[in-house]
Amino acid sequence: MKRFLIEREIPGASTLTMTDLCEIARTSNAAVDSLGVPYTWVTSYVAGDKIYCVHEAEDAETILEHARRGGFPANLVAEVTNEFGPHTAEYVAA
């Protein structure tokens, strides 16, 4: 499966309570279950008026279908093409 970053613009996202986030998670899980295809919600981050999600699916269309079924915005869906971090500085090309 491919990995995607999803940006969701939600005014007031940073003020959502744990109860709100729990309900969003339940709705997302139900949407995942309804898809009938391989799909993994990895994690999400709340920052300001946005929620950034990391999901895995076969294609962007499936990501958008999950958003539609869950009633979530998906303002940006971008495929992750590489990943790096501090450990990357130790990489030695073969």
Contact map, one row per residue, 1 for C-alpha under 8 A:
1110000000000000000000000000000000000110000000000000000111000000000000000000000000000000000000
1111000000000000000000000000000000000000000000000000000111100000000000000000001100000000000000
1111100000000000000000000000000000000000000000000000011110000000000000000000001100000000000000
0111110000000000000000000000000000000000000000000000011110010000000000000000111100000000000000
0011111000000000000000000000000000000000000000000001111000000000000000000001111100000000000000
0001111100000000000000000000000000000000000000000001111000000000000000000111110000000000000000
0000111110000000000000000000000000000000000000000111100000000000000000000111100000000000000000
0000011111000000000000000000000000000000000000000111100000000000000000011111000000000000000000
0000001111100000000000000000000000000000000000001110000000000000000000001110000000000000000000
0000000111111000000000000000000000000000000000001110000000000000000000001000000000000000000000
0000000011111000000000000000000000000000000000001100000000000000000000000000000000000000000000
0000000001111111000000000000000000000000000000011000000000000000000000000000000000000000000000
0000000001111111000000000000000000000000000001111110000000000000000000000000000000000000000000
0000000000011111000000000000000000000000000001111100000000000000000000000000000000000000000000
0000000000011111100000000000000000000000000000000000000000000000000000000000000000000000000000
0000000000011111111110000000000000000000000000000000000000000000000000000000000000000000000000
0000000000000011111110000000000000000000000000000000000000000000000000000000000000000000000000
0000000000000001111111000000000000000000000000000000000000000000000000000000000000000000000000
0000000000000001111111100000000000000000000000000000000000000000000000000000000000000000000000
0000000000000001111111110000000000000000000000000000000000000000000000000000000000000000000000
0000000000000001111111111000000000000000000000000000000000000000000000000000000000000000000000
0000000000000000011111111100000000000000000000000000000000000000000000000000000000000000000000
0000000000000000001111111110000000000000000000000000000000000000000000000000000000000000000000
0000000000000000000111111111000000000000000000000000000000000000000000000000000000000000000000
0000000000000000000011111111100000000000000000000000000000000000000000000000000000000000000000
0000000000000000000001111111110000000000000000000000000000000000000000000000000000000000000000
0000000000000000000000111111111000000000000000000000000000000000000001000000000000000000000000
0000000000000000000000011111111100000000000000000000000000000000010001000000000000000000000000
0000000000000000000000001111111110000000000000000000000000000000000000000000000000000000000000
0000000000000000000000000111111111000000000000000000000000000000000001000000000000000000000000
0000000000000000000000000011111111100000000000000000000000000000011011000000000000000000000000
0000000000000000000000000001111111110011100000000000000000000000010000000000000000000000000000
0000000000000000000000000000111111110000000000000000000000000000000000000000000000000000000000
0000000000000000000000000000011111110000000000000000000000000000000000000000000000000000000000
0000000000000000000000000000001111111010000000000000000000000000010000000000000000000000000000
0000000000000000000000000000000111111100000000000000000000000000000000000000000000000000000000
0000000000000000000000000000000000111110000000000000000000000000000000000000000000000000000000
1000000000000000000000000000000000011111000000000000000011000000000000000000000000000000000000
1000000000000000000000000000000100101111100000000000001111000000000000000000000000000000000000
0000000000000000000000000000000100000111110000000000001110000000000000000000000000000000000000
0000000000000000000000000000000100000011111000000000111100000000000000000000000000000000000000
0000000000000000000000000000000000000001111100000000111100000000000000000000000000000000000000
0000000000000000000000000000000000000000111110000000111000000000000000000000000000000000000000
0000000000000000000000000000000000000000011111000011110000000000000000000000000000000000000000
0000000000000000000000000000000000000000001111100011100000000000000000000000000000000000000000
0000000000001100000000000000000000000000000111111111000000000000000000000000000000000000000000
0000000000001100000000000000000000000000000011111111000000000000000000000000000000000000000000
0000000000011100000000000000000000000000000001111100000000000000000000000000000000000000000000
0000000011111100000000000000000000000000000001111110000000000000000000000000000000000000000000
0000001111101100000000000000000000000000000001111111000000000000000000000000000000000000000000
0000001111001000000000000000000000000000000111101111100000000000000000000000000000000000000000
0000111100000000000000000000000000000000000111100111110000000000000000000000000000000000000000
0000111100000000000000000000000000000000111110000011111000000000000000000000000000000000000000
0011110000000000000000000000000000000000111100000001111100000000000000000000000000000000000000
0011110000000000000000000000000000000011111000000000111110000010000000000000000000000000000000
1111000000000000000000000000000000000011110000000000011111000000000000000000000000000000000000
1111000000000000000000000000000000000111000000000000001111110110000000000000000000000000000000
1100000000000000000000000000000000000110000000000000000111110100000000000000000000000000000000
0100000000000000000000000000000000000000000000000000000011111110000000000000000000000000000000
0001000000000000000000000000000000000000000000000000000011111111000000000000111000000000000000
0000000000000000000000000000000000000000000000000000000000111111100000000000000000000000000000
0000000000000000000000000000000000000000000000000000000011111111110000000000000000000000000000
0000000000000000000000000000000000000000000000000000001010111111111000000000100000000000000000
0000000000000000000000000000000000000000000000000000000000011111111100000100000000000000000000
0000000000000000000000000000000000000000000000000000000000001111111110000000000000000000000000
0000000000000000000000000001001100100000000000000000000000000111111111000000000000000000000000
0000000000000000000000000000001000000000000000000000000000000011111111111100000000000000000000
0000000000000000000000000000000000000000000000000000000000000001111111111000000000000000000000
0000000000000000000000000000001000000000000000000000000000000000111111110000000000000000000000
0000000000000000000000000011011000000000000000000000000000000000011111110000000000000000000000
0000000000000000000000000000000000000000000000000000000000000000001111111000000000000000000000
0000000100000000000000000000000000000000000000000000000000000000001111111100000000000000000000
0000000111000000000000000000000000000000000000000000000000000000001100111110000000000000000000
0000011110000000000000000000000000000000000000000000000000000001001000011111100000000000000000
0000011110000000000000000000000000000000000000000000000000000000000000001111100000000000000000
0000111100000000000000000000000000000000000000000000000000000000000000000111110000000000000000
0001111000000000000000000000000000000000000000000000000000010010000000000111111000000000000000
0001110000000000000000000000000000000000000000000000000000010000000000000001111100000000000000
0111100000000000000000000000000000000000000000000000000000010000000000000000111110000000000000
0111100000000000000000000000000000000000000000000000000000000000000000000000011111100000000000
0000000000000000000000000000000000000000000000000000000000000000000000000000001111100000000000
0000000000000000000000000000000000000000000000000000000000000000000000000000000111110000000000
0000000000000000000000000000000000000000000000000000000000000000000000000000000111111000000000
0000000000000000000000000000000000000000000000000000000000000000000000000000000001111111000000
0000000000000000000000000000000000000000000000000000000000000000000000000000000000111111100000
0000000000000000000000000000000000000000000000000000000000000000000000000000000000011111100000
0000000000000000000000000000000000000000000000000000000000000000000000000000000000011111111000
0000000000000000000000000000000000000000000000000000000000000000000000000000000000011111111000
0000000000000000000000000000000000000000000000000000000000000000000000000000000000001111111000
0000000000000000000000000000000000000000000000000000000000000000000000000000000000000011111100
0000000000000000000000000000000000000000000000000000000000000000000000000000000000000011111110
0000000000000000000000000000000000000000000000000000000000000000000000000000000000000000011111
0000000000000000000000000000000000000000000000000000000000000000000000000000000000000000001111
0000000000000000000000000000000000000000000000000000000000000000000000000000000000000000000111
